[in-house]
């Protein structure tokens, strides 16, 4: 029992150090904005794949499974302060686990009418968020991966196209603040 307060106080101290540093706060906010934009572009990708003939529905099912799994684990990762690049690397390295984790939520969407699927999802999604938050999936996957010794399926760049298009869109925005741009034009 005395170990838990020591661990929680040390993790709280680490989080307090991050919050008191204004640069860290700005980076954290920027990372959250980038994450929302990245997931928005990923959602657009999911939407577009639904219109592909023949294998579009299967691809759409897989992408939605990943999206739900990412949303479920994002609560835990945000709370623990895991950076976006580490989240994406872990997610893309363990893509088969996350496809299976998000699968039951998506089955409800594909199997039932919209009204029934909304009701099922309103029950399942919070339960999956609680499961993801309370699990030690990252530690379990890492320990199992050491036993497999290279038998894994490798990293799958799930978010690469969404990231590419997001970077292309963000490249249209100037890097300098507006005041500096006006000052440079005056010279």
N, C-alpha and C positions, 0 to 999 in steps of 0.2 A: 504493500500500500504506500509506503513512503516514496517509492520510485516514481509513481505517477505525478505527484506535485512537482518533483524536481524536473521531470521531462516537460511538463506543461509550462513551468515557469521559464525554462530555458528556451522553449519554442516561442513563448510570448515575448521574451526579451529579443529574440531574433526578429520577430515581426515588428516590435516596437522600434528597433533600429532602422528597419526599412521604412516605416511610416514617418519617422522624424526627419529623415533625410529628404529634402525637397526634390532633389534630382531623382531619387528612387521613387518618389510618389508620382512624378511626371512620367517616368518610364513605365510605371505600373499602369497609369491611366492610358498612356499611348498603346501599351500592349493590349489592354482590354478593348480599346477602340479597334485596333488592328484585328483582334480575334473576332469581334462582332462582324467586321467587314469581311473577313475571310470566310466565316460561316455563312454570311449572306450570299457571297459568290458561290460557295459550295451548294447552298440551297438552290440557287439559280441553275447550277449544273444538274442537280437532282431533278428539277422541274423539266429541263430540256430533255434529259434522257428518257422521260416518260413518253416522248413523241417518236422515238426511234422505233421503226418497225422490227418485228420478229424478236430480237433479244432485248429490246428497250425496257420491257416490264421486269425482266430478270435483273438487269443492271440497275434499274430504279429501285427494286427491292433491296439489293445489296447496299446501294448508296444511302438509302433511308435507314437501313439497319445501322450503318456506321454513324450516321448523323445522330440518331437517338442514343447510341452508346456514348458518343462523344459528349452530348448534352448531359447525360447521367453522370459521367465521371468529371465533367468540368467543375461541378460544385466542389468536389473533393480537392481537385487540383488548385482551384482558386483559393480555397481556404488554407491549403498547405503552402501556398506561395510558389508553386512550381511554375517556371517560366514557360512561355508559349512554345519556344523551340524545343524544350525538353518534353512538353506534352505531346506535341506533334510527332517527335521522334519516337517516343514510347508507343503512341497510338499506331503509327505506321509500321513499327517493328513487330507489333502484336496484332496485326489486322485481323487475323482469323479469330482470335478470342473476342474482339470487339464486334465482329460480324455476328458471331453467335450470341453475344450478350444483347445486342439490339434486335435480334431476330424476333422474339416473342411479341414485342411491341408492334412491329411491322406486320406480323401475321394477322393481327386484329384488323389492321387497315385493309389488307388485301382479301380477307375472308368474309368480312361482315359488311352490311350496308353502312353508309356513312353515319347514320344516327347511332347504330349499335357500336360501331368502331370508336366513335367519340366517347361513348360511355365506358367502353372497355379501356380505352387509352387513359381516361381520367382516373381510373383505378390503377392501371399498370405502371404508368410513368412515375408517379410519386414513390411507388414501391421499389422500382428499379433505381431511382435516385437514392433512396435510403440504403438499398443493397450495395450500390457502388460506393457510397460514402462510408458505410460501415465495413467494407471489405478491405482486405490487404492484398488485393489482386496484383498490384505492382510487385510486391515482395514474393508472392507465390509464383508469378510468371517468371521472375528473375531466377528464383531457385530451381524451378523446373527446367528453364532454359540451360542452366549449367549442367544438368543431367543429360540433356539431349545432345550436347556437344556437336553443334553444326547441323543437326537434323532439322532445324527450323526451316520455315518457308521463306525467310528473308524479308527485307523491308519493301513495302509496297507504297509508292508515293501517292497516297490517296488525295491529298490536298494540293498537289503540285499544279494542276491546271487552275484551280481557284486562286492559288497564290500568284501564279503567272499573270492572270487577268487583273487581279487586284493591284499588283505592282505596275502594270501598264496603265491602269486608271489613275493611280496615285502619281505617276510620272507627269501628268498634266498639271499638277499643282506646283507652284513655285516653292523652292527651298528657302528663299530669303523672306523675311517679314516684309510687309507692304511698305513700311517706312524706309527700309533700306533700298527698296526698288525705286521709290520716288526720289530719294537722295542721289542715287547713282544716275538717274535720268537727268537730274538737274546739272550734274557735272558735265 
